[in-house]
Amino acid sequence: MAEREPRPRRTARARGGPLDATARGARRAAQRGSGWTGREFDVVVGAVAHGGHCVARHEGRVVFVRHALPGERVVVRVTEDRHPGYCRADAVRVLEASPARIDRPCPYSGPGRCGGCDWQHADPAEQRRLKAAVVREQLVRLGGLDGADPRVRDLVVEELPGGPLRWRSRARFAVDRSGAPGLRRHRSHDVVVLDDCPITLEPAARAVLGRRWPGAGAVDVAVDAAGLVTTTRLDRRGRPQSTRVLRPGADVPEEPAGRTGRHAVGRDWEVEGTGFWQVHPAAADALVAAVGAFAEARPGETVLDLYAGAGLFGGALAPAVGGTGRVVCVEADAAACAAADANLADLPQAEVWQGEVDVQGLAGLLADLGGAPHVVVLDPPRAGAGPAVSRLLAATGARVVYVACDPAALGRDVAAFAGAGYGLAGLRAVDAFPMTAHVECVALLVPA
Ligand SMILES: C[S@@+](CC[C@H](N)C(=O)[O-])C[C@H]1O[C@@H](n2cnc3c(N)ncnc32)[C@H](O)[C@@H]1O
C-alpha cells in the first residue's frame, strides 16, 4: 500500500500569520482549558476594566486581576480559567503597592472572601478615578464616542456626602442551607456568612445579619427615612414569602401597615416595602439635580419618565412643565405604579401608566401620547433599554436624559442613539455605590 502523505497540520502561519512563543503559550493554555487554575505568578497590573478588576498579561494571555490596583506588582493566584482569551485571578500578595492602596475597612473582604465589594483596598478618590476610567472606556469602545471629546476625556465621578461606609439603605442578602445570611463569594453560589456588612446602614445590617433565616433563600432589607426597617423573606426560587417591619427602638417586627417613606428633593415619597428606591441616601437628590439640569423642561412641555419606579424623576420635573405641561411616568411593576400614583397625586400634570417599555409598548405609548414628547428621561435596569427601544426614542427628536447604572449598557445604547442621528451633549457620573465597581451615569443625548 502506498504511503499516504501526512495531512498538513493547520497552523497559525497557514492561516496567515506567524505564531510567536507567547501566542503559542496562550493557545496551549486555552486548549488545556482549566490548566492555569490555582497557578501563582507575579504580574505588573495594568489598566482597570469594567467589572471590578484590572488587566494584566502573563505568557501572552490576559489576566483579569481582582484585589489589585493599576501600577502594582502583585503575586496572583488564578481562580478561573475557562476561556481561551483570558483567565481570572486574585492578587494574593502585593510586591509593590500603589500609593492609593489602603487597609480594607471590611474584615470580610479580600481574595476568596465576600464578593460584595470590589474596591475596599482603594482609597475613595482612587475608586472614583477607576470608575471614571471605566465609564470613558465603555463609552469609547461600545458607544463609539471620541475619547478626546472633553465631556468624555474630563469626566469626573462625583462624590456623594456620607463617606464610603454605611450608605447602603437597601440590600439583598443570601441565606445558606443552614439558614445563615451573608453575601456570595465572587462568581460563586457559596454564601460567605456575615455578622455585619460595613457598607450597609447599621439598622438594615442588624435586622438581617447574625440571625437565622431557616428555609429562606435570601432576605431583602430596606431602611426608610424614619428608620423603619422592612425585611422581605424570599424562598430559594427568589419568590417573596413574607414581609415584616421593625420600628426604630423596637425588638419585635410587625406586619406592614402601609408603604414606607423616603425624603428627596424637598418632598416625601412612598415606596413599596423593599421595592426600588435609590440605594444611597444621597443619590436621589444628586440624580434629580443632574437630570433636571440636562432636561431643561419648560412650561407647557411633555416629559416621559420611562422605568419610573415610584415616580422620582417625573415628580421632580412636573413643577417645571407647570399646569400647562404633562409628565407621563411609565413603569411595569404594579406596586411601584401604585406608589407613584400616591406620590404624584398633588401634581395634576403628572400621570402614571403601567406598562412595559419595549418596542410594542413604547410604540403604543407614543401613539397614545398624541404628539412627540419634548423630553424623555429613562432609567432602565442594568441591561439598558436596548437598541430597538433606543432607536424608537431617537425617532421622537426629544432631548433624552439617560440614567444608567451600567456604563456598558449605556455605551451600547449610546451607539444605537448615534446610529439614529443622536450625539452626546452632556455626561455626569456619581459615585452612588462606594467600595463597589458600580457607578451611576447621567447622559444627555440630543439630535446631532
Ligand atoms: C433603575 S429602576 C429606576 C426607578 C426610578 N427611576 C428611580 O430612580 O427611583 C428601574 C425601574 O424600571 C422598572 N422596569 C424594569 N423593566 C421594565 C420594563 N421593561 N418596562 C417598564 N418598567 C420596567 C423596574 O420595575 C424599576 O422600577
Ligand as a Chemical Component Dictionary entry (heavy atoms), coordinates in Angstrom:
data_LIG
# 
_chem_comp.id                   LIG 
_chem_comp.type                 NON-POLYMER 
_chem_comp.pdbx_formal_charge   0 
_chem_comp.three_letter_code    LIG 
# 
loop_
_chem_comp_atom.comp_id 
_chem_comp_atom.atom_id 
_chem_comp_atom.alt_atom_id 
_chem_comp_atom.type_symbol 
_chem_comp_atom.charge 
_chem_comp_atom.model_Cartn_x 
_chem_comp_atom.model_Cartn_y 
_chem_comp_atom.model_Cartn_z 
_chem_comp_atom.pdbx_ordinal 
LIG C1  C1  C 0  -33.425 51.519 37.930 1  
LIG S1  S1  S 1  -35.119 51.497 38.429 2  
LIG C2  C2  C 0  -35.499 53.197 38.244 3  
LIG C3  C3  C 0  -36.623 53.734 39.091 4  
LIG C4  C4  C 0  -36.745 55.247 39.213 5  
LIG N1  N1  N 0  -36.340 55.957 38.019 6  
LIG C5  C5  C 0  -35.986 55.779 40.411 7  
LIG O1  O1  O 0  -34.904 56.368 40.227 8  
LIG O2  O2  O -1 -36.457 55.613 41.555 9  
LIG C6  C6  C 0  -35.838 50.716 37.071 10 
LIG C7  C7  C 0  -37.336 50.545 37.141 11 
LIG O3  O3  O 0  -37.762 50.020 35.876 12 
LIG C8  C8  C 0  -38.786 49.078 36.067 13 
LIG N2  N2  N 0  -38.743 48.222 34.871 14 
LIG C9  C9  C 0  -37.880 47.227 34.586 15 
LIG N3  N3  N 0  -38.097 46.765 33.333 16 
LIG C10 C10 C 0  -39.115 47.495 32.826 17 
LIG C11 C11 C 0  -39.777 47.498 31.561 18 
LIG N4  N4  N 0  -39.428 46.669 30.586 19 
LIG N5  N5  N 0  -40.768 48.371 31.379 20 
LIG C12 C12 C 0  -41.129 49.250 32.356 21 
LIG N6  N6  N 0  -40.534 49.287 33.560 22 
LIG C13 C13 C 0  -39.539 48.427 33.795 23 
LIG C14 C14 C 0  -38.457 48.422 37.377 24 
LIG O4  O4  O 0  -39.616 47.879 37.979 25 
LIG C15 C15 C 0  -37.857 49.585 38.172 26 
LIG O5  O5  O 0  -38.858 50.244 38.911 27 
# 
loop_
_chem_comp_bond.comp_id 
_chem_comp_bond.atom_id_1 
_chem_comp_bond.atom_id_2 
_chem_comp_bond.value_order 
_chem_comp_bond.pdbx_ordinal 
LIG C1  S1  SING 1  
LIG S1  C2  SING 2  
LIG S1  C6  SING 3  
LIG C2  C3  SING 4  
LIG C3  C4  SING 5  
LIG C4  N1  SING 6  
LIG C4  C5  SING 7  
LIG C5  O1  DOUB 8  
LIG C5  O2  SING 9  
LIG C6  C7  SING 10 
LIG C7  O3  SING 11 
LIG C7  C15 SING 12 
LIG O3  C8  SING 13 
LIG C8  N2  SING 14 
LIG C8  C14 SING 15 
LIG N2  C9  SING 16 
LIG N2  C13 SING 17 
LIG C9  N3  DOUB 18 
LIG N3  C10 SING 19 
LIG C10 C11 SING 20 
LIG C10 C13 DOUB 21 
LIG C11 N4  SING 22 
LIG C11 N5  DOUB 23 
LIG N5  C12 SING 24 
LIG C12 N6  DOUB 25 
LIG N6  C13 SING 26 
LIG C14 O4  SING 27 
LIG C14 C15 SING 28 
LIG C15 O5  SING 29 
# 
